[in-house]
Amino acid sequence: MSVQFDTIGSKYEEFKTTTPLPIPERHTFQRLVGNLAGKRVLDLACGSGHYSRFLNTLGAEQVEGVDISAEMIQLAREFEEKHPVGLRYHVMDARALSLPGDYDLVTAVYLLNYAQTREELRDMCLGAFNHLKPGGRFVAITANPAFDLRRSNFTPYGVEILSEQFEQGRHHCRARFLTEPPTPFEYFRWSADVYESAFAAAGFRDVAWHPFEFPQEAITRFGEDFWREYRENSLVIGVSGQKDAGATRPLKAAPR
Ligand SMILES: C[S@@+](CC[C@H](N)C(=O)[O-])C[C@H]1O[C@@H](n2cnc3c(N)ncnc32)[C@H](O)[C@@H]1O
């Protein structure tokens, strides 16, 4: 499953640029990352570089992207070749992250929802922690632990959940991006407790959840009522953790 994006490829950018789901996501992400002037940022699960480029336009001094999919990194590098802004990309597994640099901010937009086990989730958080400078922050967007498929699907916003099966302590979810034609994918929905334990085991403090916010232009364009189910039963949510100013590297990722 970890390389499913090798076949999804450019369909993901189609999803990202033609459906409503990413509009509040981008707005919320921007608010969460805050002022990036002079900051070094590592963007985990960067895919084709959608948020790496956004971080650059928000003023980050340096942005590096990491993704396990060679196909997605190829797409990101092609963007960079056509419109060079100095972004660097690495094909690497975020469960065993090893880069020489340290960063003020590590982001992960839809990485943690691909952890199949608690250990993988912990190792992803640990990779982020170990690559942050003391005082740095980890900002992630992931599958909302509180989403309830019995209440509503997410079809109006560009993702249709086909099934959710509770097994091994988490929901194994099968879904499709509503591109033309639709693009199937799978992910895992963990509980808030499991996330909070993984963040804490990696060394993070001040773990906080961030429900999405809706920019005025999204309400003007689609109407308030269009976003009601997104607000009330969101498929997606932000979560962040802080590395103490005095923190050191506490642990190693489990051998795999
Ligand atoms: C839904 S895409 C998100 C891409 C980008 N963050 C965005 O929002 O546009 C998820 C990405 O996570 C990557 N991914 C999944 N498991 C990974 C892992 N263990 N290490 C690094 N990347 C991973 C996939 O290859 C894919 O590109």
The ligand as an SDF file (V2000), in Angstrom:
LIG
                    3D

 27 29  0  0  0  0  0  0  0  0999 V2000
   -2.5290   11.8550   -0.3880 C   0  0  0  0  0  0  0  0  0  0  0  0
   -0.8480   12.0840   -0.9150 S   0  0  0  0  0  0  0  0  0  0  0  0
   -0.4490   13.6470   -0.1850 C   0  0  0  0  0  0  0  0  0  0  0  0
    0.5680   14.4310   -0.9690 C   0  0  0  0  0  0  0  0  0  0  0  0
    0.7810   15.8650   -0.4710 C   0  0  0  0  0  0  0  0  0  0  0  0
    1.1410   15.9170    0.9400 N   0  0  0  0  0  0  0  0  0  0  0  0
   -0.4520   16.6840   -0.7110 C   0  0  0  0  0  0  0  0  0  0  0  0
   -1.2560   16.8660    0.1860 O   0  0  0  0  0  0  0  0  0  0  0  0
   -0.6030   17.1360   -1.8660 O   0  0  0  0  0  0  0  0  0  0  0  0
   -0.0250   10.9690    0.2040 C   0  0  0  0  0  0  0  0  0  0  0  0
    1.4360   10.7890   -0.0880 C   0  0  0  0  0  0  0  0  0  0  0  0
    2.0100   10.0450    1.0060 O   0  0  0  0  0  0  0  0  0  0  0  0
    3.0620    9.2710    0.4750 C   0  0  0  0  0  0  0  0  0  0  0  0
    3.4520    8.2560    1.4610 N   0  0  0  0  0  0  0  0  0  0  0  0
    2.7170    7.2150    1.9170 C   0  0  0  0  0  0  0  0  0  0  0  0
    3.4350    6.4840    2.8020 N   0  0  0  0  0  0  0  0  0  0  0  0
    4.6400    7.0940    2.9180 C   0  0  0  0  0  0  0  0  0  0  0  0
    5.8080    6.8460    3.6720 C   0  0  0  0  0  0  0  0  0  0  0  0
    5.8920    5.7910    4.4890 N   0  0  0  0  0  0  0  0  0  0  0  0
    6.8690    7.6860    3.5480 N   0  0  0  0  0  0  0  0  0  0  0  0
    6.7980    8.7530    2.7180 C   0  0  0  0  0  0  0  0  0  0  0  0
    5.7210    9.0480    1.9520 N   0  0  0  0  0  0  0  0  0  0  0  0
    4.6500    8.2380    2.0630 C   0  0  0  0  0  0  0  0  0  0  0  0
    2.4600    8.7470   -0.8210 C   0  0  0  0  0  0  0  0  0  0  0  0
    3.4210    8.2240   -1.7010 O   0  0  0  0  0  0  0  0  0  0  0  0
    1.7400    9.9770   -1.3430 C   0  0  0  0  0  0  0  0  0  0  0  0
    2.5290   10.7200   -2.2270 O   0  0  0  0  0  0  0  0  0  0  0  0
  1  2  1  0
  2  3  1  0
  2 10  1  0
  3  4  1  0
  4  5  1  0
  5  6  1  0
  5  7  1  0
  7  8  2  0
  7  9  1  0
 10 11  1  0
 11 12  1  0
 11 26  1  0
 12 13  1  0
 13 14  1  0
 13 24  1  0
 14 15  1  0
 14 23  1  0
 15 16  2  0
 16 17  1  0
 17 18  1  0
 17 23  2  0
 18 19  1  0
 18 20  2  0
 20 21  1  0
 21 22  2  0
 22 23  1  0
 24 25  1  0
 24 26  1  0
 26 27  1  0
M  CHG  2   2   1   9  -1
M  END
$$$$
